[in-house]
C-alpha cells in the first residue's frame, strides 16, 4: 500500500525509525480514509512502539520544525507540509467502573490496536523499511469497509462501558460514512446507554455537531433515538416524538418531521447553525399542543415559546451562548412568517416587516422555510414552493427599493431630542416608533428628508414645537 504513503513525511519517518531501531506505524483515520479513497485527511496519527514524544522531538530536529509535547497525555504534535502529525507511544488500557479515565501502561502494537474504538480505525501501515506500506489489519477492518459496517474490535459492551463516548462515535461514523452499526454494537449501546452520563457535555456536543454536519444527519438522530441515547443528551427533542389521536384526529409526528426538515436543510447548506435552527424550529410544539373540537390539533405560539427556549437548551447542551445562539433563536421565532406570506396575498408592508426583523439572516430564514415544507401532497408542495418563489422575488424587489436589511432609522432618537430640546422621554419613543411604522407601511420612503418632515408633523400633533433644525 505504498501508494497511500506518498506524502514526503513518511519516508523521512521511515529513515529515522530504521536509524533509531524504532517500530513505527501510521494508524487510524488516515489509513481508513486512504482505503476508502475519501478526500485527503490532513490529520495523521503515528504510533511508536516506545516513546512517541522522544521520536517526535528527534523528527522535529530533522525537519527543523517546532514540536508541541503534551507530557500529561504522552503525545507530541508537529505540522509539516500541510499535515498535522500526532505521535503517541503504543499503550494498553484498563478502566475502573466509575471513570472513563484509563489506567495506561506501555504496550505493543497488538495492545494498541485492541484498545481502538472500531475495526475500521484499528488498521495500520508499517513505516519501517523492511515492511514499509504493509497493512496490519487484525480485526478485518477492510472487510468491514467493504460491507459498510461499524464494529468494535473486542466485545462491544466492554468497549462502550470503558469509554461511553464511543457509543456516539459509532453513530457518528455510521452517519458520516453511510455505514450500518453492527447489531452486537447496537445491543451494547442499548445496554450501556446510561454510561453516557459520565461524559462531559462539551465532548457530547462535539460529537453531536459532527453528526449534524453529516450529509444526511437524520441517520444519526434515528440511531440516537432508537438506542435511547437521545433521551440522555437531548430529552427536549425526544418529546417531539409520537402522535396523539382524539376523536379519530391525529397530528403529524413532529420528531420525524423535524428530521425531514433537517435533511432538507442539509441538502441546501453546510451551515451548522442553520441546521440547528432546523432542529429547534418546532421544539416547543409539545408544550403548546392543544386539541380544539372544531379545528383539531393546534400549536399556537410555538415559534415564540420555542425562541424563548433556545438559550436554555443551548446552555444545557453546552453550545455557544453568543451570536450563533441568537441566530438560531431569531430563525425559530420567524420561521412561520414566510410560510404565512406564501399562503396569503403578499403585501409590501408584510415584506418590509419581515426584512426589518430578519435583517441579513433573511436568506437563511427563507432556506429554513423552504425546507419546512414536508407535505407528501405534491400539489400542496408545489403550490407552497411556487408561492415561496414569489415571496423571494418580492423580498428582492422591496429590498432594492427600500434598503431595510439591518435597518437604521433615518432620523434617530438623538435627532428628535436635538430638534425639540427634549431629554429621554416617552414622547421621543412615540415619534421614533411612528417614523418606523410609517416606513414599514410604505406611507413614507426610507429617506432622511421624508422622515424629518414626518417627524415635524407627528410632533405638531403632539403639541411639540421644534427649537432647532437638523442638517439634512
Secondary structure, 3 states (H helix, E strand, C coil): CHHHHCCHHHHHHHHHHHHCCCEEEEECHHHHHHHHCCCCCCEEEEEEECCHHHHHHHHHHHHCCCCEEECCCCEEEEEECCEEEEEEECEEEECCCCCCCCEEEECCHHHHHHCCCCHHHCCEEECCHHHCCCEECCCCHHHHHHCCEECCCCCHHHHHHHCCHHHHHHHHHHHHHCCEECHHHHHHHHHHHHHHHHCCHHHHHHHHHHHHCCCCCHHHHHHHHHHCHHHHHCHHHHCCCCCCEECCEECCCHHHHHHHHHHHHHHHCCCHHHHHHHHHCCCCHHHHCEEECCCEEECCCHHHHHHHHHHHHHHHCCCCCCHHHHHHHHHHHHCCHHHHHHHCCCCHHHHHHHHHHHHHHHHHHHHHHHHCCCCCCHHHHHHHHHHHHHHHHHHHHHHHHHCCCCCCCCCCHHHHHHHHCCCCCHHHHHHHHHHHHHHHHCCCCCCHHHHHHHHHHHHHHCCCCCCCCCCC
